[in-house]
Amino acid sequence: MREWVRRWRRWVTLGVVVAVVAAAGLVWWGTSGPPPHTTEELRIAVGSDEPAELDARLYLPEQVPAPAVLLAHGFGGTKDSVSESAEQLAGRGYVVLTYTARGFGASGGLIHLNSPQYEVADASELLTFLAERPEVQRDGEGDPRVAAVGGSYGGALSLLLAGYDDRVDAIVPQITWNSLAESLFPNYGDHADTTAIVSDEEGESVEPEDTPAGYDGVFKSAWAGLFYATGLAPGGLAGPPAPDAESPVSPVALDPACGRWAPEVCAVYQDIAASGRLTDEARTLLDASSPSSIVSLIEAPTLLIQGQADSLFDLAQADANARGIINAPVKVAWYSGGHDAAGTPSDQERIDYLTGQWLDHYLKGEGEAPGDDFTFSRIGGVTSRSSDLATMGLTRETYPGLSGSEEPLAEPATAEVVQTIASPPSGTPAALSSLPSLGQLSTLAGNTGFGADIPGQFAMVETAPVTETVDIVGAPQVSLRVASPTGEAVLFVKLYDVDSSGQGRLSNGLIAPVRLSGLSEDIADAEEVTVTLPGIVQRLEPGHHLRIVVATADQSFHGPVEPVEYTVAMPSEVIVPQTAATPLPSQDSAWFVALIVLVVGLPAAGLAAWVIARVRHRRRDRSVEAEIADTPLVVRGLRKTYGDGFVAVDGVDFTVERGQVVGLLGPNGAGKTTSLRTLMGLLQPTEGEMRVFGHKVTPGAPVLSRLGALVEGPGLLPHLSGMDNLKLYWRSTGRPESEAEFDTVVRIADLGDRIHRKVRKYSHGMKQRIAIAQAMLGLPELLVLDEPTDGLDPPQIAEMRRVLHDYASDGRAVLVSSHLLAEVEQTCTHVVVMSRGRVVGKGEVKDVIGSGGRLEDAFLELVE
């Protein structure tokens, strides 16, 4: 009987293993086969005033005829920039036409900045091309069933095309503009006499009566300069055309001052860059390239997707488009990305879902009408799934605009404060709110460092701490009074979320530049001005308060040339909009699926994991590089790409030597936590490698026992003492208690007798210290910590610095992840600066972060 039972168990086990392997094989076969589409490379002739050939690619799905999608790229991109999105749409059953816009890549022509006469007319000819293809479903002769989709430059193109060509059946514009003049010359001042000042033929200043208020704002010189430089290269950001291209760009001599820019556009840029003011000629050109000129005529159902991390086209641009489209269904969605950040994978999944839902209904007639509900996201911490940041999707029935749907919260400040502040000559020196595509990386200095507000150049007041959670959703407003001896002032208004330690956070580096004119010289006679800040999604935790800063200069904008002093009466309140919303149900669905997996699939998954582990164990690379056998950490070409195409880490290289405290510095979403999780073997790199003391890091590698880490919380039990928690943790490792070095760890962390108190009585600082002590158990030669000073007050931070230096001083090494430049500067000996998954600077702290160091050069190098 027993023998029969044993045989039965063996057969059942074998059957389960075979079933799991067969299922895995089916999944692999289904995902590794050829994509469900074919492609066709094209050269399409367009234009009459300026004929050009566009480099294009057509994606054909398995089932045709099918509706089509015209997919446009962003400024400086090519057809290859949107290839991943094109493949997804083709896999969804759409014919997709991608192309490189005139003036970029291997396409001919010059850049006219989405001119109706050129780029928009080109897109209209592409619709005619699609109508002539037999694979494309048609609504009539010459009329394809088609949607226009694109981001940034391509997003504005989709809006303009829908306004000029009624053959477009749906559009999905993303992170784009309504008014290019307002985007490049933002002016949030609500002053009655806000007028442009230009020069006449003799160079004298005049004030034209027909200049609309709000147009002649503060020139966004950094972003405009980046665009201008992009157009100077023969191939834009994508580089020159390949030598073997069938019809490469003609090798004509380009004007070195204009490159591939059309002469009239180049001349306008040169004028406004020199003066920092918006001329009538520039306003006419920019208005023609703006959806604001045609948005009221759009009849195609429109899904507007805008980024919350966007210092180029903020949420106000999507809001203006939403209010301007009056003849078509409109849905608005915000997400955590934008021109300054990629956004999280979960957010991208939400945007992809909304886009698919929109196209499926309005092109295929599938599903119910998506409706006009509003969705947005809020950063909710760190995720171990795909990237550093976790976002929570939220929804409400209707779009409330930037003013919110609830009674705005007016937070009283201490009192109105009158201060005199100086505007430096030519705006130098100046604070740095943001840099093109780098978001708030430059604001990491907090109240110190090269990115901070400059003493004497800003006025400030602070509100009282909030007693309960406040969710800001929309555009805050502040009121102030300003006096100027010249009658004009250029100011930069900022709103910081300040925690209990006094550390301020400027949401995504967003500020409100404002140009005011018609000002009095005496502050007593100054009228009140209401300034509307960029829209944000920001949660104020209890105990936090707001800091309102009014500065005179910013490196990303063009300011006055002559030095001048302003008198500013700071506001007595700040109004923050709020919007009631409910979380999207995706989290609950995920838990339900997880429960099913646990109940049904856990036994089979366990067997499969055992088989895979045995195979990996046999194939594990046990080679050691002798040259680095005594080096704690060497990272080479590390790259991590997820299944949805999100690149979390891209080509990261750095080394950690004995005795060093190395800071891994970067904003949220830079790829720091992904790098740390790869180091611990929790994630597999797509490319590159990490070596700890010469051993290649793989899941479960023995060399990881020489590493101690604190990345996603220590999981302390509050009812036990600190020492009991340490002992319980050490027992879970299965190593002898004699190797734990409890006394040494307690001494280094300076826990003293408090180690015997229950954890629930610990302060936040003590909990952080006990967590680091836990990571130190066994005195690992490499200590890895993620944000060890998060939430600590200044004395606790100073103590934490001593702990880390003491630990590294004995020949060990420490790797610290942080988003606070000031803390890295004071804590670490070396620094590795990351932005959007890449290293933008590294070396000794005194060289990289110090005055005149290489960090600022690295930023400028990226911009150029």
Helices and strands as residue ranges (DSSP letters): H 2-32, E 37-46, E 52-61, E 68-72, G 79-82, H 83-91, E 95-99, H 119-132, E 138-140, E 143-144, E 146-151, H 153-164, E 170-174, H 180-184, E 198-199, E 205-206, H 221-232, G 236-238, H 263-275, H 280-288, G 291-293, G 295-297, E 302-307, H 315-324, E 330-335, H 345-364, E 374-382, E 389-396, E 409-412, E 418-423, G 425-427, G 440-443, E 458-462, E 470-474, E 477-483, E 488-498, E 504-506, G 507-509, E 512-517, G 523-525, E 528-532, E 536-540, E 545-551, E 564-569, E 573-576, E 582-583, H 586-596, I 597-601, H 602-619, G 626-628, E 633-641, E 647-656, E 661-665, H 672-679, E 687-692, E 695-696, G 702-706, E 707-710, H 722-733, G 737-739, H 742-748, G 752-756, G 759-761, H 764-776, E 782-786, H 794-808, E 813-818, H 821-827, E 830-835, E 838-844, H 845-848, H 854-863
